[in-house]
Amino acid sequence: MFSEELVASAQSLLSLYRQAGLRLATAESCTGGLVAALLTEVAGSSDVVERGFVTYSNEAKIEMLGVSQDTLTAHGAVSGETAKEMALGALAHSRADVAVSITGIAGPGGATATKPVGLVHLAAARDGRVLQAVHDVFPGDRDAVRLAALRQAVGLLQDAVQ
């Protein structure tokens, strides 16, 4: 399903988490669960992957992760503020030690003048605080944007162990 390179990165990440004795959770919007799917592509990943949240709608972000309606109204679903609340919410609503979140506009529609297709916000949280929040505008079609976001999320999860 995934490229050999992506599966190898997942195997490496899972080993890193095992060695550190950490579990992780994902909170995904525009990737629709791709990060969780990549990690669970590896047999035996259940000792590291605690759970994954696919929160595509604003309602799901609020109900499952505790994202504030005020944040969504003020900044929108595709924002750094929402990504941070998603990551913190994934920690609060799971038994994971580390969480990563992704929200963005994968396209082909949904863009605005200030939020173009390819804009993705990600955050990683650990110990009840945001460790990293990043954003980028990834080029390409919907698949390319989602795969780029997936790769960046894996990188954030790797950094969170340090």
Residue pairs with C-beta under 8 A, 6 or more apart in sequence:
1 37
1 41
2 10
2 37
2 38
2 41
6 38
6 150
6 151
6 154
7 38
7 41
7 42
9 151
9 154
10 38
10 39
10 41
10 42
10 45
10 154
11 42
12 158
13 39
13 154
13 157
13 158
14 39
14 42
14 44
14 45
14 48
14 49
16 158
16 161
17 23
17 24
17 48
17 98
17 157
17 161
18 47
18 48
20 161
22 48
22 97
22 98
22 161
23 47
23 48
23 49
23 50
23 95
23 96
23 97
23 98
24 39
24 48
24 49
24 50
24 96
24 97
24 98
24 99
24 100
24 157
25 49
25 50
25 51
25 52
25 53
25 90
25 91
25 94
25 96
25 98
25 99
25 100
26 33
26 35
26 36
26 39
26 49
26 51
26 52
26 53
26 90
26 99
26 100
26 101
26 102
26 153
27 52
27 53
27 55
27 65
27 86
27 87
27 89
27 90
27 99
27 100
27 101
27 102
28 34
28 35
28 36
28 52
28 53
28 54
28 55
28 101
28 102
29 54
29 55
29 56
29 61
29 77
29 86
29 101
29 102
29 103
29 104
30 78
30 102
30 103
30 104
30 105
30 106
30 120
30 145
30 146
30 149
31 102
31 106
31 146
31 149
31 150
31 153
32 54
32 56
32 146
33 52
33 54
34 146
34 147
34 149
34 150
35 52
35 100
35 102
35 150
35 153
35 154
36 49
36 52
36 54
38 150
38 154
39 45
39 48
39 49
40 46
40 49
50 94
50 95
50 96
51 94
51 96
53 60
53 64
53 65
53 86
53 90
53 93
54 60
55 61
55 64
55 65
55 67
55 86
58 67
58 72
58 77
61 67
61 72
61 77
61 82
61 85
61 86
61 89
62 68
62 69
62 72
64 89
64 93
65 85
65 86
65 89
65 90
65 92
65 93
66 85
66 89
66 92
66 93
67 82
67 85
67 86
67 89
68 85
71 79
71 81
71 82
71 85
72 82
74 81
75 81
75 82
76 82
76 115
77 103
78 103
78 104
78 105
78 115
78 119
78 120
78 121
79 103
79 121
80 121
80 123
80 133
80 135
82 103
82 121
83 101
83 102
83 103
83 121
83 122
83 123
83 133
83 135
84 101
84 123
84 125
84 130
84 133
86 101
86 103
86 123
87 99
87 100
87 101
87 123
87 124
87 125
87 130
88 99
88 125
88 128
88 129
88 130
90 96
90 99
90 100
90 101
90 125
91 97
91 98
91 99
91 125
91 126
91 128
92 128
97 126
97 127
98 124
98 125
98 126
98 157
98 160
98 161
99 124
99 125
99 126
100 122
100 123
100 124
100 125
100 153
100 156
100 157
100 160
101 122
101 123
101 124
101 125
102 120
102 121
102 122
102 149
102 153
103 120
103 121
103 122
104 118
104 119
104 120
104 121
104 145
104 149
105 111
105 115
105 116
105 117
105 118
105 119
105 120
105 145
106 117
106 118
106 120
106 142
106 145
106 146
106 149
107 117
107 118
107 141
107 142
107 145
108 117
108 141
108 142
109 117
110 117
111 117
111 119
116 137
117 145
118 136
118 137
118 138
118 139
118 140
118 145
119 135
119 136
119 137
120 135
120 136
120 137
120 138
120 145
120 148
120 149
120 152
121 133
121 134
121 135
122 133
122 134
122 135
122 149
122 152
122 153
122 156
123 130
123 132
123 133
123 134
123 156
124 130
124 131
124 132
124 133
124 156
124 157
124 159
124 160
125 131
125 160
126 160
131 159
131 160
132 156
132 159
132 160
134 152
134 156
136 148
136 152
138 144
138 145
138 148
138 149
140 148
